């Protein structure tokens, strides 16, 4: 094995050793990056007795897609690993095609992982992808988070995703394929200038003439990731100092003496935790909220209601965001609440709402404000309220948060 191959297998193996997947999935489109990732990871996984499988998403947008998926299937057959194909058929021709296709890929792959027992999925993102992403976000005026290196490990859709080759060039992966006599297919859309990423990729040749090559841009993103990690450290400290959890609500003490960026990041984390969102609210919305919080009042953002009273800010779930959510009493409601009590067939959980609230005359004894209780979990038998666990009328039921804010904050910052 060549020294170059040793380096590639070491990069893959080190991440597998750190994550210890029980069953590894590899996302394979048929392009050079994903075929190389498949070949390298197959060897690294087998050396560690890790089961491996591959998944291809056929978006059905090009005539060549079927043949490309068949090519991947044949490649997997030669490697002796399981290969599955999932098809995306939901695009209606409107909106941002690449963004919708990306979200669909993650959703379809996560569903496949749950079906097959895969707990980690490896992606073939490279140093070149990182450089292109850096430039795309720079063009949009992104800040530290947007310009920081993509996380090598992150969680989405109940799956842990890995990027073992994020600091490896596309040229190095193609050289690996050539050394091993492996072929790949080129997606013609990768040369279509109607897409922003393609235009930036084509412009990279000119950037390289002044020293802005993929390696340099990738290094800048790594440096900014260090800055992001330092900010995250101070946000965790601020969470310990200023945050209290009140029956699912978040109470934030006065942070006027704290750097604005730490305050902004902490508020963003609170909103993500309460709403269950994968991403923070947009910068413009956060800036408007920050300005509004300088005065008392009520604000709504990301499915949450934010109220300022003196030196304290309360974050609670917005009733409109959960009004249509229902589930059985032994399931997780709103991705936040777990109910304990006399479960029975026919009972379900939904937000208390006005109908339930009117049946709780002693609601003040629970200590939560009215707006919080409206969006709180309650147990129903048809249209009859059985329990409002966050009031005195709990009737033997308890509502427990499924996770701790500070634990979730640390996990999200670490990308797991």
C-alpha positions in Angstrom: 0.0 0.0 0.0 1.3 3.4 -0.9 2.0 6.2 1.6 -0.9 8.1 0.1 -3.3 5.2 0.7 -1.9 4.8 4.2 -2.9 8.4 4.9 -6.4 8.0 3.6 -7.0 4.8 5.5 -5.7 6.4 8.6 -8.0 9.4 8.3 -11.0 7.1 7.9 -9.9 4.7 10.6 -9.2 7.4 13.2 -12.8 8.7 12.9 -14.2 5.2 13.0 -12.2 4.5 16.2 -13.4 7.7 17.8 -17.1 7.0 16.9 -17.2 3.1 17.1 -20.3 2.6 14.9 -22.0 -0.7 15.2 -23.1 -0.6 11.5 -21.7 2.0 9.1 -23.6 3.3 6.1 -21.9 5.1 3.2 -23.7 7.6 1.0 -22.6 6.9 -2.6 -23.8 8.8 -5.6 -21.3 7.3 -8.1 -19.0 10.4 -8.3 -15.3 10.1 -7.5 -15.6 11.4 -3.9 -18.2 8.9 -2.9 -16.7 5.9 -4.7 -13.3 6.6 -3.1 -15.0 7.0 0.3 -16.8 3.7 -0.2 -13.6 1.9 -1.1 -11.5 3.3 1.7 -14.2 3.0 4.4 -14.9 -0.6 3.3 -11.3 -1.5 4.0 -11.2 0.5 7.3 -14.5 -0.9 8.6 -13.6 -4.5 7.8 -10.3 -4.1 9.6 -12.3 -3.2 12.7 -15.1 -5.8 12.2 -17.7 -3.1 11.5 -20.6 -4.0 9.3 -21.0 -1.7 6.3 -23.7 -0.9 3.8 -24.2 1.7 1.1 -27.2 3.9 0.1 -27.8 5.8 -3.2 -30.4 8.4 -3.6 -31.9 8.7 -7.1 -33.5 12.1 -7.4 -35.0 11.1 -10.7 -34.1 14.5 -12.2 -31.8 13.2 -15.0 -32.0 10.4 -17.5 -28.6 9.2 -16.4 -29.7 8.7 -12.8 -30.9 5.1 -13.2 -27.6 4.0 -14.9 -25.6 5.8 -12.2 -27.4 4.0 -9.4 -26.9 0.7 -11.2 -23.2 1.5 -11.5 -23.0 2.0 -7.7 -24.9 -1.3 -7.2 -22.4 -3.1 -9.3 -19.5 -1.5 -7.5 -20.9 -2.6 -4.2 -21.5 -6.1 -5.5 -17.8 -6.4 -6.3 -16.9 -5.2 -2.8 -19.4 -7.6 -1.3 -21.5 -5.1 0.6 -25.2 -4.4 0.8 -26.5 -1.6 -1.4 -29.9 0.0 -1.4 -31.5 2.7 -3.6 -34.1 5.2 -2.5 -36.0 7.5 -4.9 -37.0 11.1 -4.4 -40.3 11.9 -6.1 -41.6 14.9 -4.2 -40.1 17.9 -6.1 -42.9 20.0 -7.6 -40.6 22.1 -9.8 -40.7 25.1 -7.5 -38.2 26.5 -5.0 -34.5 26.0 -4.7 -33.8 22.6 -6.3 -30.4 21.9 -4.8 -31.5 22.9 -1.3 -34.7 20.7 -1.5 -32.7 17.8 -3.0 -30.1 18.1 -0.2 -32.9 18.0 2.5 -34.5 15.1 0.8 -31.3 13.1 0.7 -30.8 13.5 4.4 -34.4 12.5 5.1 -34.3 9.5 2.9 -31.0 8.3 4.2 -32.0 8.8 7.8 -35.1 6.7 7.2 -33.0 4.0 5.5 -30.7 4.0 8.5 -33.5 3.4 10.9 -34.9 0.6 8.7 -31.5 -1.2 8.4 -30.0 -0.6 11.8 -27.3 1.7 10.5 -26.3 4.2 13.3 -23.6 6.2 11.4 -23.6 7.4 7.8 -20.4 8.6 6.2 -20.4 11.3 3.6 -17.8 11.9 0.9 -17.4 15.7 1.5 -13.8 16.9 0.7 -11.6 19.9 1.2 -12.9 21.2 -2.1 -16.5 21.1 -0.9 -15.4 23.0 2.2 -13.7 25.7 0.2 -16.7 26.1 -2.1 -19.1 26.3 0.9 -16.8 28.9 2.5 -17.0 31.1 -0.6 -20.8 30.6 -1.0 -21.3 31.7 2.6 -18.8 34.5 2.4 -20.8 35.9 -0.6 -23.9 36.0 1.7 -22.1 37.9 4.5 -21.9 34.9 6.9 -20.4 35.2 10.3 -18.2 32.9 12.3 -20.6 29.9 12.3 -21.3 30.1 8.6 -17.6 30.4 7.7 -16.4 27.8 10.1 -15.4 24.3 8.9 -18.3 21.9 8.5 -18.5 19.6 11.4 -16.8 16.2 10.9 -19.4 14.6 13.2 -22.9 15.8 13.5 -26.4 14.5 14.4 -29.5 14.9 12.2 -32.7 12.9 11.9 -31.6 10.5 14.7 -28.4 9.5 12.8 -24.8 10.4 13.4 -23.1 11.6 10.2 -19.4 11.4 9.5 -17.2 13.4 7.1 -13.9 11.5 7.3 -12.4 13.2 4.2 -13.2 16.8 5.0 -9.5 17.7 5.0 -8.6 15.6 2.0 -8.5 17.0 -1.5 -10.7 15.7 -4.3 -7.5 15.2 -6.3 -6.1 12.8 -3.6 -9.3 10.7 -3.7 -9.2 10.5 -7.5 -5.6 9.5 -7.4 -6.6 6.7 -5.0 -9.2 5.5 -7.5 -6.7 5.5 -10.3 -4.2 3.6 -8.3 -6.8 0.9 -7.6 -8.3 0.8 -11.1 -11.6 2.0 -9.9 -13.9 4.2 -12.1 -16.6 6.7 -11.3 -19.3 8.7 -13.1 -19.4 12.4 -13.5 -22.7 14.2 -12.9 -23.2 16.7 -15.7 -25.0 19.1 -13.3 -21.6 19.6 -11.7 -20.7 21.7 -14.7 -24.0 23.6 -15.0 -23.3 27.3 -14.4 -27.0 27.9 -13.4 -26.0 26.6 -9.9 -24.1 28.9 -7.6 -21.7 26.2 -6.4 -20.7 25.4 -9.9 -20.0 29.0 -10.7 -17.8 29.3 -7.7 -16.0 26.0 -8.6 -15.2 27.4 -12.0 -14.0 30.7 -10.5 -11.6 28.8 -8.2 -9.0 28.6 -10.9 -8.7 32.4 -10.9 -8.5 32.5 -7.1 -5.7 30.0 -7.1 -3.6 32.4 -9.1 -3.5 34.7 -6.1 -3.1 32.0 -3.5 -6.7 31.3 -2.6 -6.7 27.6 -3.3 -8.9 25.0 -1.7 -6.3 24.2 0.9 -5.9 27.8 2.0 -9.7 28.4 2.2 -10.2 25.2 4.1 -7.5 26.2 6.6 -9.3 29.5 7.1 -12.5 27.6 7.9 -10.6 25.5 10.4 -9.2 28.6 12.1 -12.7 30.0 12.4 -13.9 26.7 13.8 -11.5 27.3 16.6 -13.1 30.7 17.2 -16.5 29.1 17.1 -15.5 26.5 19.7 -14.1 29.2 22.0 -17.4 31.1 21.7 -19.3 27.9 22.5 -17.2 27.5 25.6 -18.4 30.9 26.9 -22.0 30.2 25.9 -22.0 27.0 28.1 -20.7 29.1 31.0 -23.4 31.7 30.4 -26.0 28.9 30.4 -24.8 27.8 33.8 -24.9 31.3 35.1 -28.0 32.8 33.6 -30.5 30.0 32.6 -33.1 28.3 34.8 -35.6 25.7 33.6 -39.2 26.3 34.9 -41.4 23.3 34.0 -40.2 23.4 30.4 -40.0 27.2 30.1 -36.6 28.8 30.1 -35.9 31.8 32.4 -33.0 34.0 31.3 -31.5 36.4 33.8 -30.1 39.8 32.9 -27.2 39.5 30.5 -26.6 43.2 29.9 -22.9 42.9 31.1 -22.3 39.9 28.8 -20.8 40.3 25.3 -23.7 40.6 22.8 -22.4 37.6 20.7 -22.5 35.3 23.7 -26.0 36.5 24.5 -27.2 36.1 20.9 -25.8 32.5 20.7 -27.4 31.5 24.0 -30.8 32.8 23.0 -30.5 31.0 19.7 -29.7 27.8 21.5 -32.7 28.3 23.8 -35.0 28.7 20.8 -33.6 25.6 19.0 -34.0 23.5 22.2 -37.6 24.6 22.7 -38.7 24.3 19.1 -36.7 21.2 18.2 -35.4 23.0 15.1 -32.2 21.8 13.4 -31.0 25.3 12.6 -30.9 28.6 14.4 -33.3 31.4 13.3 -32.0 33.7 10.6 -29.6 36.5 11.6 -32.0 39.2 10.7 -34.8 37.7 12.8 -32.3 37.3 15.7 -31.2 40.9 15.4 -34.8 42.1 15.5 -35.5 40.0 18.6 -32.3 41.3 20.3 -33.4 44.8 19.7 -36.9 44.1 20.9 -35.8 42.4 24.1 -34.1 45.6 25.2 -37.7 46.7 26.2 -40.4 44.8 28.0 -43.0 43.2 25.8 -44.0 40.0 24.0 -42.2 38.6 20.9 -42.7 35.4 18.8 -39.9 33.6 17.0 -39.2 30.0 16.0 -42.4 28.7 17.5 -41.7 30.3 20.9 -43.1 33.2 22.8 -40.5 35.4 24.5 -41.6 37.9 27.2 -39.4 40.4 29.1 -40.4 41.3 32.7 -37.9 43.5 34.5 -34.5 41.8 34.4 -35.8 38.4 33.5 -36.8 37.0 30.1 -39.1 34.0 29.8 -39.1 31.6 26.8 -42.2 29.4 26.3 -43.6 27.3 23.5 -46.1 29.0 21.3 -49.6 27.4 21.3 -50.0 27.9 17.5 -46.8 25.9 16.9 -48.2 22.8 18.8 -52.0 23.2 18.4 -52.2 20.3 15.9 -49.7 18.0 17.5 -51.1 14.8 19.0 -49.7 11.4 20.0 -50.4 8.4 22.2 -49.6 9.0 25.9 -46.6 6.6 25.7 -44.9 8.5 22.9 -42.8 11.7 23.0 -44.9 14.8 22.4 -43.5 17.9 20.6 -40.1 16.2 20.7 -39.8 17.4 24.3 -42.2 15.8 26.7 -42.6 12.3 28.1 -45.8 11.5 30.0 -45.9 9.2 33.0 -49.3 7.9 34.3 -52.1 5.4 33.8 -51.6 4.8 30.0 -54.6 3.4 28.3 -55.8 2.8 24.7 -57.8 5.8 23.4 -55.9 8.4 25.4 -53.8 10.9 23.6 -51.6 13.9 24.3 -52.2 17.4 22.9 -51.6 21.0 23.9 -53.9 22.2 26.7 -55.3 25.1 24.6 -58.3 27.3 25.6 -60.7 24.4 26.0 -58.4 22.6 28.5 -57.4 25.8 30.2 -61.1 26.7 31.0 -61.3 23.3 32.8 -58.4 24.2 35.1 -59.8 26.9 37.5 -56.8 26.5 39.9 -54.2 26.9 37.1 -52.3 29.5 39.1 -51.2 27.0 41.7 -48.9 25.4 39.2 -46.8 28.6 39.0 -46.7 28.9 35.2 -48.2 31.8 33.3 -51.3 31.4 31.1 -49.4 31.6 27.8 -47.1 28.7 29.0 -50.0 26.5 30.0 -51.8 26.9 26.7 -48.9 25.1 25.0 -48.3 22.6 27.7 -48.9 18.8 27.3 -52.2 17.5 28.4 -54.0 14.1 28.4 -57.3 13.7 26.6 -59.9 11.0 26.1 -61.6 12.2 23.0 -62.7 15.8 23.8 -62.6 15.2 27.5 -59.6 16.6 29.5 -58.1 13.8 31.6 -55.0 15.6 33.0 -53.2 18.9 32.8 -49.9 17.7 34.4 -48.3 21.1 34.7 -51.3 22.3 36.8 -52.8 21.1 40.1 -55.2 19.0 38.0 -52.7 16.3 37.1 -54.9 13.3 38.1 -51.9 11.0 38.6 -50.0 12.1 35.5 -46.5 13.7 35.3 -45.0 15.5 32.3 -41.2 15.2 32.2 -38.7 16.8 29.8 -37.0 14.2 27.7 -33.7 16.1 27.8 -31.8 18.7 29.8 -31.1 22.0 28.1 -27.4 22.2 29.2 -26.8 18.6 28.1 -28.4 19.3 24.7 -26.4 22.5 24.3 -23.1 20.8 24.8 -24.0 17.9 22.5 -25.1 20.2 19.7 -21.9 22.3 20.1 -19.8 19.2 19.9 -21.7 18.0 16.8 -23.1 14.8 18.3 
